[in-house]
Amino acid sequence: MSRTTVATIHLGALRHNLARVKALAGTARVMAVVKADAYGHGLERVARALAGDAEAFAVAAIGDGLRLRAAGHRQRIVVLSGPDSPSDILEMQRLRLEALIHSDAQLPWLARADPARGLLRVWVKADTGMHRLGFAAERVREVHGLLSAMPAVDNDVGLMTHFASSEEFEGPETAVQIARFVEATEGLQGSRALSNSAAVLGWPDARGDWVRTGGLLYGLSVVDGQSGGDFGFRPAMTLSTRLIAVNRLASGERVGYNGTYVCPEDMAIGVAAIGYGDGYPRSAVTGTPVLVNGRRAALVGRVSMDLITIDLRDAPDARVGDRVELWGAGLPVETVAGCAGTISYDLTCGMTKRVLFVEDEV
Ligand SMILES: *Cc1c(COP(=O)(O)O)cnc(C)c1O
């Protein structure tokens, strides 16, 4: 029999969230970012839910583009890290995937590509300050010209940049990046795509022609102290399991590996069937909230591979078999991420093969 650990993916929430992104994006079109198996929600499932309204998809790997084409999607698909080798170019032509061009190493691969195999759509990535991928802003004009003249490259060459700190709405960094991008691309032909999810929320000047949103589609926020719900988005994942034991312990007894939690009084400790082997973060500290039958209770002691232990003093009626929610509509994943020293994206991406995925229309 399979374990009781279930990730429920809410297709209605995905569609609601895309509609909300579209409303916020104004005239910009939306590239639905579905990399990393759609942030752990399941690539094919999410693409199917969004296909009617997503104008393009963005992935991190050609293999994900292949999966989307195999599932029958005909939208534009952008590979955000671009081709990694000359053979990738042929694959991108065959699958009609759009290439992100960020380095000189990629240019000869494109220059040698055979136009008879199909015109490649490309985007020039400008490094405006993040210093991860991209051409220095001063070189964008030259590279745009080189690409536009290549026989196998569609002469509608797009322009992209990525923000390092767009969730810091008050900080100066994003304004500097926007200004550098505008200057580097002034007068050039081609669509502009600057904004990730946080920029859609906080930097309306950066909408450009396309926004590239991942997190918000899943109802996730990386804005400090705020969940997706605070911006009108709905969580697309609920992670739940069941209590498999309830133990009455005496004051002073220790719980779990290394006995890091000591019962402050006689109390009930619940044991739930989930652990880091499922993707629940091992770094979650004592006090991390969980919901037992919909009521808040606190994780105590170490997260182990298959189990967690829960202080049931606020859920005195809890019994074996009762439902435990780790995150979802009643408990923002952002709150749990904060208790585990990470961000919500990391948690949803981390679901392991042991978790049973189901979907509903909520
Ligand atoms: C992942 C990614 C995005 C999407 O970021 P979100 O914060 O999830 O919206 C956009 N652009 C690039 C280049 C990315 O790598």
The ligand as a Gaussian input file, in Angstrom:
#p B3LYP/6-31G(d) Opt

LIG

0 1
 C       12.936000      31.149000     -13.256000
 C       13.013000      32.322000     -14.107000
 C       11.927000      33.186000     -14.237000
 C       10.677000      33.059000     -13.408000
 O       10.897000      33.553000     -12.115000
 P        9.692000      33.646000     -11.072000
 O       10.237000      34.357000      -9.901000
 O        9.340000      32.238000     -10.730000
 O        8.592000      34.337000     -11.756000
 C       12.015000      34.216000     -15.138000
 N       13.129000      34.397000     -15.889000
 C       14.212000      33.590000     -15.775000
 C       15.408000      33.848000     -16.612000
 C       14.202000      32.541000     -14.877000
 O       15.265000      31.753000     -14.776000

